[in-house]
Amino acid sequence: MKAKETEPELLEECPALLLLLSLLLLPLGLPVLGAPPRLICDSRVLERYILEAKEAENVTVGYGEGCSFSENITVPDTKVNFYAWKRMEIEQQAVEVWQGLALLSEAILRGQGLLANSSQPSEILQLHVDKAISSLRSLTSLLRALGAQKEAISFPEATASAAPLRTFTVDTLCKLFRIYSNFLRGKLKLYTGEACRRGDR
């Protein structure tokens, strides 16, 4: 009679279950036994966050003036010069992505505070903001596991040679979520794709 499988053995034999557990527990800051350190290299993981960001953007479009902020919020510029990006060292890309992710996290936290203090805060909008904050924390953990933070801080010459992070301001939640969505689909996806390819060599 076959012995009952232990939890680690079950997870190893069911990669889909491992992926699901990882996605559920990452926002809570909880480690998953046997989870791969390069989980973000699974395209389904990043696509899940991109879809959530796009959904939030689409929802907020319908609110019009209802999602306006009482002050402007600084966000990273998500435009990508693909020629210049491809010529950048991976460490320089890591610096730009890490700084952009940090600023974006601050922006959404600030947006959460402004939304909570508005005269008629929408529960739907608050839900999407809360999900975005949780997702950004998860993405930060995933990038740290991939080595983005280490690359960004361990190479001072990359930081010194990197151009200052370009920023601008937004005044609505819809615009903030558009930046969030564009950042994930642009610089973050480009960086993780290259970092994962290098890790496979």
QUILIN-V822360 format. One record per pair of residues at least 24 apart in sequence whose ideal C-beta (glycine too) atoms are under 8 Angstrom apart, sorted by the first residue. I is the first residue (numbers start at 1). J is the second residue. D is the distance in Angstrom with one decimal. If there is no record, write none. Layout:
i->I j->J d->D
i->I j->J d->D
This chain:
i->7 j->33 d->6.9
i->8 j->33 d->5.8
i->8 j->34 d->5.6
i->19 j->44 d->7.0
i->19 j->45 d->7.3
i->23 j->48 d->6.8
i->23 j->138 d->7.8
i->26 j->137 d->8.0
i->26 j->138 d->4.1
i->26 j->141 d->5.8
i->26 j->142 d->7.1
i->27 j->134 d->4.1
i->27 j->135 d->7.2
i->27 j->137 d->6.2
i->27 j->138 d->5.0
i->29 j->137 d->7.4
i->29 j->141 d->7.3
i->37 j->145 d->4.8
i->37 j->146 d->7.6
i->38 j->145 d->6.8
i->38 j->146 d->5.7
i->38 j->196 d->6.4
i->38 j->199 d->6.0
i->39 j->142 d->5.9
i->39 j->145 d->6.8
i->40 j->139 d->7.7
i->40 j->142 d->4.1
i->40 j->143 d->6.9
i->40 j->145 d->7.4
i->40 j->146 d->5.7
i->40 j->192 d->5.4
i->40 j->196 d->7.5
i->41 j->146 d->7.4
i->41 j->192 d->7.0
i->41 j->196 d->3.8
i->41 j->199 d->7.1
i->45 j->142 d->7.2
i->46 j->184 d->7.1
i->46 j->188 d->7.4
i->46 j->189 d->6.2
i->46 j->192 d->6.4
i->49 j->135 d->5.2
i->49 j->138 d->7.5
i->49 j->139 d->6.2
i->49 j->184 d->5.8
i->50 j->181 d->6.9
i->50 j->184 d->4.9
i->50 j->185 d->5.6
i->50 j->189 d->7.5
i->52 j->131 d->6.2
i->52 j->132 d->7.6
i->52 j->135 d->6.0
i->53 j->132 d->7.0
i->53 j->135 d->7.5
i->53 j->177 d->6.5
i->53 j->180 d->4.9
i->53 j->181 d->4.0
i->53 j->184 d->5.5
i->54 j->181 d->5.1
i->55 j->128 d->7.7
i->56 j->128 d->4.1
i->56 j->129 d->8.0
i->56 j->131 d->7.1
i->56 j->132 d->6.2
i->56 j->177 d->4.6
i->56 j->180 d->7.3
i->56 j->181 d->7.7
i->57 j->174 d->6.6
i->57 j->177 d->4.1
i->57 j->178 d->5.2
i->57 j->180 d->7.5
i->57 j->181 d->5.1
i->59 j->124 d->6.5
i->59 j->125 d->7.7
i->59 j->128 d->6.0
i->60 j->125 d->6.6
i->60 j->128 d->7.0
i->60 j->172 d->7.6
i->60 j->173 d->5.0
i->60 j->174 d->4.1
i->60 j->177 d->5.5
i->61 j->174 d->5.4
i->63 j->122 d->7.0
i->63 j->125 d->6.8
i->63 j->173 d->7.4
i->63 j->174 d->7.1
i->66 j->120 d->7.9
i->66 j->122 d->6.7
i->66 j->125 d->7.9
i->67 j->122 d->7.8
i->67 j->125 d->6.1
i->67 j->172 d->5.2
i->67 j->173 d->3.7
i->67 j->174 d->5.5
i->68 j->171 d->6.3
i->68 j->172 d->5.1
i->68 j->173 d->7.9
i->69 j->111 d->6.7
i->69 j->114 d->5.0
i->69 j->170 d->7.7
i->69 j->171 d->5.4
i->69 j->172 d->6.4
i->69 j->173 d->7.1
i->70 j->114 d->5.9
i->70 j->117 d->7.7
i->70 j->118 d->7.4
i->71 j->114 d->6.9
i->71 j->171 d->7.9
i->72 j->169 d->3.8
i->72 j->170 d->6.8
i->72 j->171 d->5.3
i->73 j->107 d->4.9
i->73 j->110 d->5.3
i->73 j->111 d->6.0
i->73 j->114 d->7.8
i->73 j->169 d->6.2
i->73 j->170 d->5.6
i->73 j->171 d->7.6
i->73 j->176 d->6.4
i->74 j->103 d->6.8
i->74 j->107 d->6.5
i->74 j->167 d->5.2
i->74 j->168 d->7.5
i->74 j->169 d->5.5
i->75 j->103 d->6.6
i->75 j->104 d->6.4
i->75 j->107 d->4.9
i->75 j->167 d->6.5
i->75 j->168 d->6.7
i->75 j->169 d->7.0
i->75 j->170 d->5.6
i->75 j->176 d->6.6
i->75 j->179 d->4.6
i->76 j->100 d->3.9
i->76 j->103 d->4.9
i->76 j->104 d->5.9
i->76 j->165 d->6.1
i->76 j->166 d->7.1
i->76 j->167 d->5.8
i->76 j->179 d->7.2
i->76 j->183 d->6.5
i->77 j->165 d->7.8
i->77 j->166 d->3.7
i->77 j->167 d->6.1
i->77 j->168 d->6.0
i->78 j->179 d->5.8
i->78 j->182 d->3.9
i->78 j->183 d->4.8
i->78 j->186 d->5.3
i->78 j->187 d->6.7
i->79 j->166 d->7.8
i->79 j->186 d->7.9
i->80 j->186 d->5.0
i->80 j->187 d->6.0
i->80 j->190 d->6.9
i->85 j->187 d->7.8
i->85 j->190 d->6.3
i->89 j->158 d->6.1
i->90 j->151 d->6.5
i->90 j->191 d->7.9
i->90 j->194 d->6.2
i->90 j->195 d->6.5
i->90 j->198 d->6.6
i->91 j->151 d->4.9
i->91 j->152 d->7.1
i->91 j->154 d->7.9
i->91 j->155 d->4.3
i->91 j->158 d->3.5
i->92 j->158 d->4.9
i->92 j->161 d->6.6
i->92 j->162 d->4.9
i->93 j->187 d->7.7
i->93 j->190 d->7.4
i->93 j->191 d->4.8
i->93 j->194 d->6.9
i->94 j->147 d->7.9
i->94 j->148 d->4.7
i->94 j->149 d->7.9
i->94 j->151 d->3.8
i->94 j->152 d->4.5
i->94 j->158 d->7.4
i->94 j->191 d->6.7
i->94 j->195 d->7.6
i->95 j->151 d->7.8
i->95 j->152 d->4.7
i->95 j->158 d->5.6
i->95 j->159 d->5.4
i->95 j->162 d->4.7
i->96 j->162 d->6.3
i->96 j->165 d->6.7
i->96 j->187 d->6.4
i->96 j->191 d->7.9
i->97 j->143 d->7.2
i->97 j->148 d->6.3
i->97 j->152 d->8.0
i->97 j->187 d->5.4
i->97 j->188 d->5.8
i->97 j->191 d->4.6
i->98 j->143 d->7.1
i->98 j->148 d->5.6
i->98 j->149 d->6.1
i->98 j->152 d->4.3
i->99 j->152 d->7.7
i->99 j->165 d->4.8
i->100 j->165 d->6.5
i->100 j->183 d->6.0
i->100 j->187 d->6.2
i->100 j->188 d->7.9
i->101 j->136 d->7.0
i->101 j->139 d->6.7
i->101 j->140 d->6.3
i->101 j->143 d->6.9
i->101 j->183 d->7.6
i->101 j->188 d->7.2
i->103 j->165 d->6.9
i->103 j->167 d->6.9
i->104 j->136 d->6.7
i->104 j->179 d->7.0
i->104 j->180 d->6.2
i->104 j->183 d->5.9
i->105 j->133 d->7.5
i->105 j->136 d->4.7
i->105 j->137 d->7.7
i->105 j->140 d->7.2
i->107 j->170 d->7.8
i->107 j->176 d->6.2
i->107 j->179 d->7.7
i->108 j->132 d->5.1
i->108 j->133 d->5.7
i->108 j->136 d->6.5
i->108 j->176 d->6.7
i->108 j->180 d->6.9
i->109 j->133 d->6.4
i->111 j->173 d->6.0
i->111 j->176 d->5.4
i->115 j->173 d->6.9
i->125 j->173 d->6.2
i->128 j->177 d->7.3
i->129 j->173 d->7.4
i->132 j->177 d->7.3
i->132 j->180 d->6.2
i->139 j->184 d->7.8
i->139 j->188 d->7.3
i->143 j->192 d->7.5
i->146 j->192 d->6.7
i->146 j->195 d->5.6
i->146 j->196 d->7.5
i->146 j->199 d->7.7
i->147 j->195 d->7.1
i->148 j->191 d->7.2
i->148 j->195 d->7.1
